[in-house]
Amino acid sequence: MRIGAPITNAPTSAAWSNTDTPKQDHPGRSTANDSRRGLSMASKRNTRWRGLEFKIFTSAAKLYFPPSGSIARMTGRWFISNLGKVADEFFQGLAAQSCPSRKARLETGGVDLPLCAADGTIARMKKLLAVLLLPALLHTGWAATLVEWKFNKPGDLQGWRPNGHLTNTVATGAGLVVEANGVNPILEYRGALAIPATNFQQIEVRLKTDYDGVVVFYWSNTTSGRYGGFTPEKITRCHVRGDGQWHTYRVLPCWQAEGKIVRLRLDLYNGANFAVDFLRITALPTAPEVQAVNFDFTQGAQEWQAVGSATWQADTTGLNVTLADSDAFVLAPPLSVQITTQTVVSVRMAATQGARGTLCYATERARGLHYFTFPLEADGREHTYSLDLRNEKNWRGRLLLLGLQPTDAVGAAARVCAVHFRDAPKNPPTAQEVMAVPDTKPVVARADYVPEPQPVRGPYEVGVYYFPGWNTNTSWQRIAPFPERRPTLGWYREGDPEVADWHIKWAVEHGITFFAYDWYWSKGQRQLEHALHEGYFKSRYHHLLKFCLLWANHNPPHTSSLADCIEVTRYWIENYFRRPEHVQVDGKPMVIIFSPHRLTEDLGADGVKAAFTAMRAECRAAGLQGLYLVACVNSPGEARLHATEGYDSVTAYNWPRLNERNFGQYESYASLVPAYLRQWMHIDEKSPIPLLPLPLSGGWDSRPWHGEDHMVRYGRTPELFKQHLTDAKNFLQQPAARGAKMVLIEAWNEWGEGSYIEPHREFGFGYLDAIRDVFTSAPPPHHDATPAEVGLGPYDLPVVR
């Protein structure tokens, strides 16, 4: 480990500016008792140094203000990062030439260097150089290293210790290599640590891994408490790429409230192999503190700086920003602004690409970096965005840090003209409702019932999760504020067989072959059975569409037991498994378990295995071939664990947080599509049991259930969904693909989670048409009948407000 001097006001306190004006009574300096000759020589040396100081000042000024540009365009990161060392050596050499006693001490390796007449001038020159170079440092994103651990010596872990969930941990010349083979793999630093904590510090790590995921840094200013000072509130997350290549990641922990950092650990994730080259804590350069937010970038860069892979160029039109990676942004100088009443951030800028911009901030009261995402008008013209943060729980007290990611389009340019605060929105928000509703055919003849379905299919089993939550007005009231989600059937009364027959008709006419009904059981108590028992089972066309169960066992702890597992199996046998429509794999009825960890925590791995053995025995005793059990998982490590418990395969419900960019509220659906493909590949490669059914996502936006501050996968469209389906089809067509060719989409009607493909107001039949196009050989031209055109309906519950 290498520890540098703590830096609180970099760069003026950086390595080349840590010498203050010398004390007058220091040994080796001339005093009042010195001879006239000594004073005369010192005076001459001071004269020479002041002449040199003037020459360096004028040379630096010419360097910084050349006729055709600035030093920011003339220097690279290498020059900036090595400038401190070069400057120190240069100034020490000058001092040694002027002061014979210092030269002798340097030659003998001494460190307690006597001061000489040149020292005061050297100190002023160092500070002057730092001030002159500050804009270049801000432009290049230079950072001073405070603490660094480099794992380049065989056997040297640099004070870091793995826990029992990390195996084969070894430091080689290629870095610290570890394998994560447990649910909570941790690397913890056990050495002495005392870092003054500021809001302009970064954690940097260079690593590579074979599986996408999120690593978490834990930090603390104390060793007290249940977990030695670590708590869930003191964390910084970082998404890493599982492409097997080296990447350097930089995150701002914004841990200033801690005062100092004495504990640090890195939590990895299960099922991946890692190599860590280095880990360090750095300090970003800081300009003088700003007391008000009123930045006009037509007047220059206003001492903003690049973070990560951001680059910028200031001119008379504003700050022209380009982001080379999704975690880059530009950062304001240090702030000290009371924001209790200043709740609106006004941003004037222009973007040509992208869908969202992001404001990031840190306050005195709340730990960590926080995000506020807003929609863009990416038409190349300037727009003023009034960002109302009144409802942001962390926008309180004193603001210390403010950053801006003007667009989420990597590589795209944006121009930021101004950023300032105000007390209330200057202009009222504009309500905009964009719908793409296909025209329906006029009524041609009234039908007595839902027209008979005309099924189409291909060589694939295509399943869709079905959420049975729509039989009350109360449920639909949560969806009414999102009018784009209104179903084509209206706010329907779920459990009506005629409603179920419309669902069946639309599903089988687009290549869907089964519904997986969310099914609830907790110690014998069942709920939400109406869609399956009253709707599907009593429908006219249920023989055309298969079904299975997703046991949604997100129950309280200690609700699982061997006896309960046997009892629930008997209920399945009696009510579901003997039905000809039930989905089978290898001749066995298939059941998907939503929360396998509930069984594991209640029974233990061996207890789960014993329970599954008993459940399968019950099925065979009833004349069935067995029971095919599927676990929902989030990682290859979970897949390996559940394979030992006796599951036949693994799948998922939804992975909405794959490829998170900045852990803000908004992430694009476009970035989720390739992340799913990588997740399939990782799990398929490392899991001892098949990934079956292959899980797919219709989207994610759970604001109706959980409120405005929850995650949104914006920008979902039938076109992107079709690409997602195509990826799945290609994946299943690989020669090495295991098991049946089966996919499972979340969801038919999860209106509250924002994952729905049932025909609706915004995209009509677009999602179902994508399934028909990809997974069947049916001709694309077809007609989608609706209740309105055959004179049926409405199916609405009482008025939804």
N, C-alpha and C positions, 0 to 999 in steps of 0.2 A: 504494500500500500504506500502511495505517495501522498503526503499531506502538504498542501500549500498554505500560505498565509491567508487567513480569513479576509474576504473582500466584501466590503459593505458599499463602496461607491466606485465600482470599477467604471472606467479604467483608471481614474486618477489615483486609486489606491492599489493599482496592479503592481506587478513585480518591478517595473522600472520606475515607480514613483513612491517607494516606501522609505525614502530618506528625508528627514525633516532638516530644517536649519540647525546646524550644530550648536551645542551649548558652548558658551564662551569660556568655561573653566574646565573643559575636557582636557585630559592629559595629552600632550603633544601639540597643543595650540599655544600661540604666543599670548602672553598676559601683559599686564601693566609693568611688570618687572623685566620684561624682555629688553634686550639691547636695542638701541636705535637701529642697528644693522638688521636685526631680525624684523623689526617693524617695517623697515624700508623694503626688505625682500618680499614680505607678505603683501605690502601695498602694490609692488610691481606685479606679483602673481595675480592679485585681484584684478588689476587693470587688464592683464592679458586675458583672464577668464571672462571678464565682462565684454571684452572685444569679441571673444569666441562665441559668447552667448548671443550677441547681436547677429553675428554671421549665421549661426544655426537658426535663429528666429527668422531671418530674411530668407534663408534657403528653404526652411520648412514652409514658409508662407508661399514662396514660388512653387513649391511642390504641390501644396494643397490647392492653390488657385492658379493653375496653368491656364493659358488662353483658351484651350479647346475642351476643357472638362475638369473633373474633380478627381481627387485621389481615389475615390470609391471605384472609378472605372479603370484606374491604373494599377490597382493592387488586387491580389488574390487572397484567398483564405490562408494559403501557406505563408505568405509574407506577414499577414496580420498575426497569425498564431505564433510565429517565431520572433516577432518584433521585440517583445519584452526581453527575451534572452539576449538578442543581439544588442539592444540598447544598453542593458546592464553591463555587458562585457565592454562595450565601447566607452561608457562613462567611467568604469573602474580603471580601464587602461589610461584614460586621460588623467585621472586622479593620481595614479601611480607615477606617471611621468612628472607630475608637478610636485609630488610629495615623496621624497626619498625614503622616509620612514615607512610609509604605506607600501611602497614598492618592495622594500626588504621584507615586510611582513607577508605580503602576497607570495613572494618567491619561496618563503619557508613554510607556506601552508597555513599561516595564522588566520584566524577569523575575527579577532577583536582588533579591528583596524583603527589606528589612530586617525583622527580627523585632521584635515589640513585646510588651508585658506580657500581651496577650490570647492569645498563641500557645499557651501551655501548656494553657490552659483549652479552646481550640478543639480541640487534639489530643485531649484527653480526651472532649470532646463528640462528636467524630467517631467515636471508637472505641465510645463508649456507644451512639450511634445504630446503628452496624453490629451490635452485639451484640443490641440490641432488635429489629432487623429480620431477624436471621438466620432465625428460623422462617418468616417470610414468604418470604424468598428461597428457602429449601429447598422450600417448598410450591409456588411458582410455577415452579420450574425456571430461575430467572434465572441467567445466566452472563455473566461479564465478558470482554470482547474483548481478546485479547492481540495478534493480528495479523489484519488484514483486507485483502482485495483486492476492490475494487468495480469492476466493469467497466461503468461508466456514462459513460465519456468516449470519444468516437469516436477510434479509432486507438491507444488506450492499453491495452496488454496487461498492464500492471502487473508486468512482469518475467517473465511466463510465456511459454514458447516451445513451439510445436507441432513435432512431428517430421514426417517425410515421409508418414506414414500419415494425417495430418489435412490436409484441403484446405479452401480458401475460408475460412481463419481470419481473422476480422475482429472488432474491438471496436466496437460501436455503442452508441447510447443504450439499447438493449434488452438489452445484455449481450454476452458473448464468444460469438460464433457460430462453430461448427466443423462440418465434415462428416468422419465417420470412414470412410475408404475404403481401409483396409489392415488386416492381421491384428494389428497392434500399435500402435494409435493412442495417443500419449502427449502430455500437456501437462506440462512440467517448469518449476519455478520456478528461474530463474537468478540471482536477486538474493541479497544477503546475508541470512542467516537464522541466528539463534542464540536459540532458545526453550528456556528451562529446562523439561525434560520431567517431568511429574507424571502420576499415574494418574487425576486428576480433571479432565482436559482433554478437550475435544471438538473434532472437526473438523466444521464445518458448511458445507454447500454448498446453494445454491438454484439449481436448474436445471430445464430441461424437455427432453424428448426424445420422439421418435416411435416408440421401440421399447424394449420391456422388456429389461433386462439388469443386469449387475453392473459397477459401476465399482470400481476398486481404488486406494487411496491407498498409495503407497510413501513411506517416511520413513527417515531414517538420521542418526546422529550423526557420520558421517565422510564424507569425499569419496574415501577410498582404496578400492581393490578394482577388480575387473574392470569393474563397472558403476557406478563412481563412488560406491560406498557402498551402493547399493541391492542388496538380496538378497530372495529369496522369503520369508524368515522375517519380514521387517519390512514387513508389509502390513496394511491394514484394508480389508475389503470392504464394499460398500454396494449393496443392491438398489435399483434405481430404476424408476419406472413410465413406460411408454412411451405415455402418453395425451395428450401434447402440452400438458400443463398445468404451471404452475409448482408445484414442491414444494420444501420445505426439508428436507434430510436431515441428521441428526446421528448421529455414530458416536463411540464411545470407543476410541481407538487403544490405550490402556493401554501407552504406550511409555516408562514411567518408567525402565526399565532402561537406556535410552539416555543418561540424564543431561541431554542437550540435543539439540535437533533442528536440524541445519544443512542438510538437504536434504529436498525434498518434491516429489512429482510425483503427477499424477492420470492413471491409465490408463483410457481409455474403451474402447468395444467397437465392433467393426467393423459397418458397415452401418447406422449410425444418424446422425441430425442432432441436434446439441446446441446449447443456449444456456445459458450460465452467468451468473447475475446477480451473485453474490458467493461468495467462499470465505473462511472465516475460522477461526481457532483461538481457542477460548474456554475459560475456566476456570469450572468449577462452584463454587458456594459450598461451603465445607467447615466442618464442626464440629470440635471437638477429637477427636483420635485415640482410638480405642477399642482396648483391650487384650484384650477377651474378647467373644465373641458370645453374648449372652443378652438378647435384645430381647423385652420384654413390651409389646405394643401396647395392651393394656387400660389401661396407665398413661400413654399418650400416644404421639406419633409417634416418639419416641426419636431425633430429628434425622435421620430418613430423608428423602429428597427425591425429587421427580418428575423423570424423565428423558424427554425427548421429549414426547409428547402425553398422558402419564399425569397423572391428577388423584387426589387422595386427601383423605379427611376422617377425622380421628381422633376417636373417642369411647370410651366405657367398654367397648364390645364389641370394639374393635380398630381396625385401619387399613383403612378402606373404600376400595378402589382401583378405578378405572375406567380402561381403556386405550382411547384413541380411535384408536390405530393399532397395527399389528402389531409395530412396533419399539420401543414404549414399555415402560418398567418403572419400578420404584421402587428406590432406591439407598440403601444403608446409609452412615453416616458413615465417614470414613477409618478403616481398620483396620490393626493391626499384631499379627497373631495367628499363632503357630506352629501349623501344621495337620498336621505329620508324623504325629501320633497321633490328632488329632481328625478322623476320617474320615467322620463321620456328621453331616449337617445335618438337624435336626428342624424341620419347618415345620408349624405348626398353622394351618389356614385353612378357609374355606368358600367354595364356588363354585357358582353356579347354571347356568352354561353353560361349554362348552369341553371339550376332550379331554386337553390336556396343559398342564402348567405348566413353567416354565424357570427354573433357577438360573443366574446368570451371575457370573463371578468373574475376578479377576486376582491373580497372585502375583508375588513378587519375582523368581523364577527364570525364569518363562515369559513371553515377549512376547505381547501381545494379550489380548483378552477371550475367555474360554472359556465354554462352555455345557453344562449338564446338564439334560436334559429328563425329565420324569416324568409318569406317567398320573394323571388327576384322577378323583375321584368327584364329579361335578357334580350333587349332589342337594340343595344348599342347606344341608347340615349340616356341622358342623365335623369335620374329619379330621386326624389327625396323620400326616404323610408323613416316614418315615425314609429319607433319601436317602444311600445308601451310596456314597461316592466313593473307596473304596480302590483301585479299578482305573482311576481316572482318572489318566492319566499326568501331567497338569499340576497335580494337587492335591498339591503338595509345597512344603515350605519355609514362607515367611511369606506369609500372605494379606493383601492390601492393599485389595481392593475386592470388594464383594458386592452383587449385585442380584437382584431377584425379579420375574418376570412370572407372576403367580398364575394366569392363564388365557390361552389362545390365542384366545378368543372376543372379537373387537374390539367394544367398546361394552358388554360385559357387566361387571357389578360382582362383585367378590370381596372377602371380608373376611379379612385376615391378622391372626391373634391373637398369634402368637409365632414367633420364629426363634431357635434356639440350637444349639450344637454339643455333641457327645458322642463318646466314644471307640469305642463299639460299638453296634450296633442294640439298642434297648430291647426291641423285639418282633420275633420272627422273621417274615420275609416270608411273606405268604399266597399260596400257589399257586392260581391261578385259570385254568381252561380253559373258554373259552366256544366252543361249537360250534353250528352251525346245519346239521345234517345231515338232508336229506330222507329220509323213510322209503322203503325200497325195497319193491317188490312181492315177495310170497312166491314161491317156485319153483312155477310152474304146469306147466311141461313142459320137459324137458331138450332143448336144441338141440344139433345136431351141430356148428354153427359160428356165428360171429357173424351175427345176423339181418340180412337184406338191408336196406341203408339205404333210407330214403324221403326223397330230397333235396327241399329247398325253397330258393327263392332269390328275389331281387328284381332290380331293374335295376342293382344295384351289384356290383362285384367286391370281395369281402371277403377279404383275406388275413391270415394270422397267421404271425409268425416261429416257427420250430421249432428248439429247441436240442437237438442229438443228443448228450446227455451222460449217459445213464442206462442204460448197459449193464453197469455194474459195481456191486458192493456198496459199494465205496469212495465213489462219488458219492452214493448214497442215505444213507450214514452221516452226511453233512453236513446232510441234511434231517431226519433222525429227531428231533433236538431241537426241531423245530417241527411238532408233531403235527397242527396245523390244516392243514398243507399236504399231508398224505398223500393221494395220488391215489385216486380211486374204483377204479382198476385195481390198487391196491396199489403196492408197490415193484417196478414191473414190469421185465421183461427187454426193454429196448428193442432193436429189430432183429428181433424175432419178428413174422412177417407177421400173425399173429392179433391181436397188440397194435396193429399199424398199422391193421388193419381196424376195430377199436373206435374208434380215433382218427378214421378217415375217416368212419365212421358218425355219430358224435356231431357232427363238424364239418359235414357236408353237410345233416344234419337240422336245423341251426340257421342256415343261410344262409351259411356259410363256403365260399368257392369255391376257395381255393388256400392251400398252405403255402409259405413261403419258408424253405428249409432253410439254417441256418448251415453254411457250406462252407469248408474250410480248405485252403490251398495256399501253400507257401513254397518257391520255387525247385524246384518239382516234387514236393515232399514233401506228401502228403495225410494227413489224419487224420479220425476221427469220421464215416466214411461209412456206418456200419452202419444207421442209421435210414433213410437214403435207399436204399441199394443192397440191403440185406438185408430191410428192413421194407417200405417203400413199394413198391419195384419188384416185390417178390414177393407183394404182398398181392392179395387177390381183388377188391377194390373200388377200386383206385387209379384206374381210368378215370373215377370219379365226382368226383375232386378233382384240380385242377391243382397244379403245383409250379413253383418257380423257385429260384434260388440267391441267397443273400446271401454274397458273397465276403468272409469274415471275415479280411481281410488286415492284421490288427494284428500284423505281422511285424517283425523287427529292421530297423534301417536298412540300406540298400544291398542289399536283397533284390529290388528291382524293376529290370527292364531291358526294353528293347524286345524282345529275344529271348524273355524270360520271358513277356511279355504275349502274344506270338504263340503260344508253346507252350501256355499255359493256355487260349487260345481254341480251339486245335485239340482239346484234351481235352474242352472243353465241347461242341463240334460232334459229336464222336464218341460221347459218352456221354449227352448230355442234349438238345441242341437239336432233334434230329430226332424226339423222342418227341412224340406228339400231345397229351400232357397238359401240355407245357411252356407257361408263361404267355407270351403275346405282346402287344406293344403296337404298333399300326400295322403288324402283320404281322411284327414283329421279335422274336426272343427277348429277354426282359428279364433283366438281371443287375444286382443291387444291390451297390454297393461300400461296405463298412463304413468303411474308413479311406482316403478319397481323398487325405488329406494325405500318406500314405505314398508314393503314386505321385508327388505333387508334389515332396516332398523328395528323392526318389531321382532323378527324371527332369527336374524343372523343368516349368513350365507348357507350354512349347513341346514338350518331350519327351513329356509326357502326350498332347498333341493328336496328335503324330505316331504314338504307339503306338495310340491309338484308331482312327486312320485305317487302320493296318495290320490291326488286329483286325477292323474292319468289312469290309475287303477279303477277309480269310480267310473270313468268313461268306458273302459274296456268291459267292466262288469255290466254296463248298460247296453252292450252290443256294438259300441263304437270302436274305431281302430286306435283311438288314443285322443290326445289333446295337443294342439299346436299352439304354443305360447310365445308371444312376441313382446319384447320389452322396448319401451320408448327410451332412447338414450340421447345424450348430447355430445359424446366423445368416444374415441376408440377405447380409452381406458374403461369407461362404463360398459362398453360392449364386451370387453374381456372379462370383467367382473361378473356380468350377468350370464355369460356363457358357462361359468363354473357353477352357477346356481340352477342350471337346467333349462334355460330358455332355448327355444329352437331357432329363433332369429331375432333381429333388432330392427327398429324403425324409429320414427319420431313423430311428434305432433306438429310442432313448428319450431324452426330455429330463427327467430326474428333478429337476433343480435349477432349473427355472423357478419364478419367484415365491418364491424362498427368503426366509424371514422374518428369521431371525437367524443363519443359517449354523451352526445347531446340528445335532444328530443327527436330530431329529424334525421333520418338516413334514407337514402334512395333505394327503391326497389330494384333499380338497375344494378346496383352494387351487390344486391343479395343473390341475384341469379348465378353469377360465376362462383360466388362463395358456396352455394349449395353443391355445385359440381365438385369443387375441391373437397368439401366435407364428405360427399359420397365416396370419393376416391380414397380418402384417408381411412374412413371406417372400413370400407371393403378390403383394403390392404391389410389392416391390423386386426380385424375382428375374426375370431375363430369360427363364428357362425355368420350366416348370410345377412346382408342388409336387405330385408324383405318384410313387407312391401317397401319399395323405394319412396321416401317421403318427398313431397313437393309442397310449395307454399303459394297460396293465392294472394298473399299480401299480409300486412299487419298495420293496424291503427286502432288501438284499444281505448281511445278517448271516451267513447260512450260508457264503458265499464269503469274506467280508472281515472278519468279526469284529463285536463289539458296538459299536464306535465309528464305524460307518459309517452312512450316511444311511438313514432309514426314512420312507417316505410312509405314515403311519398313517391308519387310518379308511377304507380302501378298502371299498366295498360294491358289490353288483350295481346298486343304485339309482343311485349316483354314476356308475358306469360307463355305465349307460344314458343318463344326461344327457350324458356325454362323447360317446357314439355319436350322440345326437340333434344335438348341436352340429356334429358332422362331416357328418351328412346335410344339415342346413340350409346349411352352408358349401358343399357340393357342388351344392346346388340353386340357388345364385346364378346369375343370367344371365351374369356375367363369369367363371364358373369355367372353367378351362382344362383340356383333356385329358380322359381317360376318368374316369368316376365310380368311383374305386378307393380303398379304404382299406387300411391295413396295421397290424395290432395287434401290439404287443410284450407278451406272447408266449403261445403255446400252453402251454408247459411249462418256462419258465425258473424252476424252483423255487428255485434258488439266488439269483437276483436279486429274487425276490418279485414277479415279473411273470408271472402265469399265469392262464389262463382255462379250462384243461382241468378237467373235473369233479373235485372234491376234497372233503375232509372238512368244511371250514368252510362253504362256500357251495354245495356240490353243483353243480347245473347252472345256477346263477343267472346267471353271466356269459354262457353260451351262450344262455340264454333272452332276455337283453337284446338280443343280436345278432339273434335271430330276430324279436323284437318290432319293432325299429327298421328293419332293412334288408330284411325280406321282407313279403309280404302274406299269409303263412300264418296260419291261425287260431291264436290263443294256446293253446287247449286241445290238449295232445299228451302222449304218454307217452314218457319217456326210459328205454329198456331198459338194464339193467346186467348184467354177467356173473353176479352172484349169482342173479338171478331167472330166468335161463334155464339155470342149472346149469353154467356154464362157469367156467374159471379154477380156482384162482388162477394169476396170472402172475408171482408174486413171485420175485425172486432169493433166494438163501439169506438166512437171518435177518439183518435189519439191526439193529445195536445202536447 
